[in-house]
Amino acid sequence: MTSDGPDVGGEDAGRQLYASLQRLLALPDHVEIYPGHIAGSPCGRTMSAKPSSTIGFERRHNAALQHAGADAFVRALFEGLPPKPPGFAETVAANRRG
């Protein structure tokens, strides 16, 4: 597995994302959620164009939430990542400098 991925944090960030999703999935099905990225964003592979959703809908229909455990989730998250865009390393370095 690559040391990069999920917006620079690598596998650790993937595991943190899994843990965050578990907290969200503990919420009731009717809770409305809003995406942080839109469909077509390089950060949001296979995202829906819907402007909002619910925990229940995502629990039932979101393929990323169907993995059994953190290891399977992280493997799937890193599978088929597109190549890094030109200048990516410089952007990461600038973000880390603040």
Secondary structure, DSSP 8 states (H G I E B T S, - for coil): --S--GGGTHHHHHHHHHHHHHHHHTS-TT-EE--SS-TT-TTSTT----S-EEHHHHHHH-GGG--SSHHHHHHHHHTT-----TTHHHHHHHHHH-
